Amino acid sequence: MTFLKRLFLILINNLDKKSLEADDPYAHLSDEELVKRIVANNNPMLFGKLYDRYAKMVYNKCYGFARSQDEAEDLTQDVFLQLFIKLKMFKGKSKFSTWLYSFTYNFCVNYVNRNKQRKMSDKSVPVENSEHKFMAEVPDESLYEMKANKLKEALELVSAEDKSILLLKYQDGASIKDLVTLMELGESAVKMRLKRAKEKLLEIYNTL
């Protein structure tokens, strides 16, 4: 664990919870207003408030990419460490919660792809080149009818990028409009990525 991460964890864990809960002068602030104040003076106390609001959500997203609870917890702390450093990148073009979703998923995708031993694309089942086996759109019903254990295994075998968009759409209920904002892509590009991700998932699922 780096010195910066240890310092960050100390700051978060030593926050005066009473000041964050009872008689909290910042409880009425929206996420966006809170972010502005944090960015203005790098206040760890205020960042702790943001941490309290979103730690569970970030952990749940990290858990989808982790192999254990411990790894998910480490990922969560890493996300918040990077968030504290890069919070000024939030420009308010979307809701903060939407931006944090994207930040968390991108961090997890990069984490998976950096780890050569766990790089999902290395384990993925090759897709045949024969005029694209799934020309027709894969209906959502096909995904909902998958058995949970096989679906979980198939998700571990697709690329991190495909897993990310599938989890956003079908686990978190993100709309196409949400995905456009989160991925900073055009609507047609998002639809094509989602279509290809579903095709790859279904093909892998059918080999299990």
N, C-alpha and C positions, 0 to 999 in steps of 0.2 A: 504494500500500500504506500503510495507516495506521500510526501510530507503535506502537500496541498490537500490531498483527500483526507488525511488524518485531521488536519486543521479544520476543514469544512465539517466533518462529522462531529468534532468537538463543539463547534459553534452551534450546530443544529441540536445536538443532544443536550446541551447546557442551557438552552433557551428557558427563560422564566415563563413556564406554562400559565401561571396565573395572569401574567400581563397579556398573554395571547388569548385568554378565555374570559375570565371575569373582568369586567370593566375594560374590555378591549376597545380602544378608541378607533381601531381600524376595521372592526367587524362589518361596518356598513359599506366599506369600500368594495367596488367591483374588482374583478381580477385585473382588468385593464388599468384602473386607477392605482391599484396596489403595485403593479409592475412599473408604472411611471415613477412612483416614489422610491422603489427599490433601485431602479437604474440611476436615479438622481444622486444617490449617496452610498450605493452598495451596502445598504443596511441589512445585516444578517438577521436581525430580529424580525424585520418585515418579511424577509425571504422565508423565515421559519413559518410564517403565517401561510405563505403560498405552498410551502412544503406540506403543511397540515391539510390543506384543501385537496391536494392532488397526489399525495404519496400512495394511497391505495390504488388509484387509477393507474398510475405509472407502474406500480408493482404488477398489477394484473396484466398489463401489456407486455412487460418484460418477461413474465412467467411463460407467456406463449412462445418465447424464443429460447428459454433456458432449459437446462436438463435437470435442474434441482431447485429447491426453494432457496438454498444458499446462493446459487448462481443468480437467481432472480433478484435476491436482495442486494447482491453486489452490483448488478446491472442498474437497479433502481438508484442506488447511491451515486453511481457513475453518471447516470442521466441528470440527477439534480446538481451534481458538481459542475457538469458542462453547462447546465441551464443557468447556474449562477454566473458563470463566466460570460455566457453568450446571450443573456436576457435582453441586452440592448438591441439584438437583431429583430426582436418583435416590433413590428411597425404598426400594429393595430389594423391591418387590412382584413383580418378575420377575428373571430372570438379567440380569446387567449386559450381556452380549452381546446379548440380546434387546432391551433398552432402547436400546442403542447403534444397533442396526439401525434401530429406529423413529426415533431422533434424526436419523440420517444421511438416511434417506429423506425425512423431513419437511423437513429443511433443503434438500435438493435440489429437492423440489417447490416450496417457497417461492421458491427461487432462480430456477427456471424461470418461475414465475408473475410474479415481479417484473420480469423482463426482457421488456419488451414486444416487442422484436424477435424473441424466441425463444419467446414464449408459445405453447405447442403447441395450445391450444384455438382460437387464431386461425386455424390452418391445418387444423383438423380438418374432415373431410367431414361435411356436414349429415346428420343422421339423420332419415329420413322419419317423419312422425307417424301414418302409417296403421296404427293398431291394433297397434303394435309388431311390426315385421317378424319378430322372432325370439321368438315366444311360448314355444317349446320350449327347454329348457336346451341351450346349446351344449356338446357333449361335448368333453372334454379332448383326445380323439384328433384333433379338427379343428385344434387348435392345434399339436399335435405334428407333423402332416402338412404344415404350412406350410413353404414354401421360406424358407430362412434370410435371403436378401437382401430378399425382399418383406416378411417378418415384421419385419425391422429397420426398414424404411421405414415400415411401418404403425405400429410403436410410436412413431415420431417424430411421427405425426399424431394420436394420441389425446391426451387431456389428461394433464397430469403426474400427476394423482391416479390415473387409470386405469392409466397406465404403472407407477406405484409398486406398486399391488396386484398387477398381473400379474407383475412381476418378482419380488416377494416370493414369490408362490405357485409360479410355474413355473420361475424361475431359482434361487431360494434354497431351494425346497422347504418353505416355511412351511405348516403345517397350518392349518385353520380356527381351531383353538384358539390357535395362535400369532398369527394375524391379529387375533383378538379382543383379545389382550393388547397387541399392537403398536399397533392403531388405537384402542384403548379404546372399542370399540363392542360392541353385543350380537351374538350369533351370527347371528341372522336378518338384521341390517343388513349384516354382513360378507358373508354369502352373496349378498345382493341386489346389493351393490356389485360383487362379483366377477362375478356373472352379467351385469350390465350392461356391465362393462368388457370381458368376452369378446365380447359381442354387438357392441359398437362396434368392437373390433379386427377381428372377422371381417368386418363390413360394409365397413370401410375397406380391408382386405386384398383383398376381392373387387372393389374398384374400381381396383386398381393393375394 
